[in-house]
Amino acid sequence: MHIGHSHNPWLFSLDELDRLEASFERIFVLHDTSVGKKLHEMEEEILQEHIKAEEDAEKKISQHPSKQQTKPSETRVLGNMLPWETDSTPSIKELLTSAVPTDALCVSVFNLCAPLRDWAQKRYVDDGVKDRAIFRLWVNTHVLPAKVAFAISGISEEGEDVPPHVMAAEWSLAVLYAHRIRHALASLKLTGELSKGSAFSVRAFDDIRTALLSRQELYERKSKFS
């Protein structure tokens, strides 16, 4: 599925963001019902890996000397989507408040992640291939596009501009999630789960990671003067 707006290709469909949110919640629901200690522990480790990354970013943001502070909860999009928090956690639509003006990088991230996310879900859930790399791919193809959409919006829950040091942290997380997707893809190609001729490209995520890193470095420079 290609993300965009019927009248303006540079606007994201909020319906797609809502579907992304609902799909991510399903991962936690399935995890709660996973059978077998080793399987449950593997899933828990990968989910906690994501949660820890978000919490570490929040801690770094809170320690920044800038007078401009953003509440930590506002920096987490899918990071807050835990089963016991969903009633009080703002949806992605509420966080972004309106269609997100975006650019070619954001479109590329959504369009690269969508088929990978569908493939990972089919293999892990429908086909029962309980592989660590597939589960890691499934998780991170949810959080990367949501993180990029939020970072590009640059708007907090209250509709205020997000300060540069917070934006740098958001882009840093996006870089990390792209790296995790790239690593999972490389592992799956190595084991033969993905053939060498697969349309899912490791190199594409190398390029995405490089582009995301450029955004991170831009806001790190800006944060020095804020």
N, C-alpha and C positions, 0 to 999 in steps of 0.2 A: 504494500500500500504506500503510495506516495503522499507525503504530507503537504498540504497547502490549502489555499482558499480558492474557490471557484472563480472569483473575480480578481483576486490579487495573490499571485503565487508566493509572495513574501509574507503571508500571514499564516500562522498555524491554526489548524482546526482544534478548538477547545474540546470538541467531542472526542478527538483522538487522545488528548491528554487525560480525559476522564476514563477512557477505556484502558489507558496505561495504568492509571491509579488502581482501577478495579482488578486488573490482571495481576498487579504486584501484591495486592491484598490476598489474592488466591494462593500465592506461594506460601504465605504464612499459614493459611488455613490447611493446606496440604501438608505442610511441615508438621503441624500439630497432630496430624493423623498418620504420619509415616510409621511404617512397621519395621522393627528391628533396631537394636541399639546402635550398631555401627552406622546404619543409614541416617538415623536421627542425629547422631553426633556429627557426621559429615555435613549435613545440611545446616545444623546449628553453628558449626564453625564458620561456614561461608556467610551466613546471615549476620553473625556477630562481627565478622571481618568488615562488613559494610557499616554496621552500626558504630563500630569503634572508629572508623575513618571519619564519620560525621561528627562524632563526639569530640575527637581530637581537633577537628577543624573549629568546632565551637569554642573549645578551650583556648585555641590560639587567637581567635577573634576577640574573646573576652579579655585577653591579656594585652591587647594592642593599646598603645598609649593615646591613640586618636580620641578626640573629644566626641567624634561622631560614633555612636555605638548603635548596633542593631541587635535586637533580642535574638539570642541563639536559635530559638525555635523558628524564627523567620528564615534562617539560612537552610533549613532542612525541608526538602520537598518530599520525595518518597521516603526519605530517611525517617520520617515520623510515622510512616504508615504501619504501625504495629497493631495487632488485633485489639489490644486493650486501650488504644488511643484513638481509634478511628472516629468515635463520636465527637470528640472535642478538637480533633486536628483539622485545620482548614484544608479543603480539597485543593488540588492543583488549580482548578478553575478559580477558586477564591483567592489563591495566592497571586495569580497572574492578573486577575480582575478583568482583563480584556484580551482580545487576540494579540499574540506576541509578535511585534515587528521583528523580523529576523533576517538572516543573510544566508548565503550559500553554504557556509559551514554548518549552520543549524539544520538546514534542509538535508545535507549529506548525512549528518549524524542520525536523524530520524529514519531516513531511507535505508541506511546501512543496518541499523539495529532492528527494524521491523521484521524482515524475513528471517534474521538470525534468531530473534525472540520466538517467532512462530515455530521455527525448526527445533529449537531447544525444548520448547514445551511439548511438541509432538513426540520427540525422542524420549524425553524424561517421563512424561505423564502417560501419553497414549501407548507408546511402545514399551514402556517399562525399563528403559536403559538407565539404570541408576548410577550414572557416571558423574564423578566429581566435577570434571571440566564442563560437562553439559549443564549441570546445575549452576555452576559459577557463571557460565555464559548466560543462562536464563535470567539470573538475578541482575547482572550488570547491564544487560541490554534493556532493562527497565530503567535503572537509575541514571545511566548516562544521558539519554535524551531528555529526561525530566530535569536533570541538573543543568544541562546546556540551555534549555528553554528558560529556566529561572535566571541563569546568569546573564543571558542576552536581554531579558526583560529589564534587569537592573532596578526593579521596583520592589519595595518591601510590602508587607501585609497591609500597612497603613497607607500605601500609595506613595511613599516617599522614596527618593533616590537612595540606593544602597551605597555606602561609602566605599572608596577604592580598596581598602584592606579587606573588606568583606567579599567584594567581587573577586579579589585575588585568591581568596580561600575557596570560593565556589569553583573558579576555573581550575584550581589545583586539584580539587576532588574530581572534576571532569577528566583531567589528565590521568588520574589514578584509575578511574573506572574504564577508560579507553585502554589503558595498559592491561588491565585484568581481562578484558575481552580479547585483546590481542594474544595474551598468554594462553587463554583457554583454547582459542582457535588453533594456535601452534601445537598445543598438546593433542588436540583431536586429530589434526593432520598427521602427527607423528605416530599415533596409535592406529591410524587407518580408519577411524570413525568418519573422518572427512577425507575424501579422496583428493589427490593432488590437483585434479582438474576441477575441484569444487568452485562454485561461483563465490563462495565466502572467502574473502581475501584477507590474509594477514597483513599484507602490504597496505591495504586500504586503511587499516587501523593504525599502522605506523604513521601514515600521512595525517590522519585525523588527530592523533596524539601530538604531532608536531604543530599542527594548527592551533590546537587547544593550548599548548604550552606557550605559544606566542601571545595568546590572550592573557594568560596568567602573568607573564612577564610584563606586559603592558600595564596591568593594574598594579603590579608590585612597584613599578616605577612611579605611577601616579600616587600610590599610597605614601611614598616618601615625602610628598609635598602637601599632604592633606592634614 
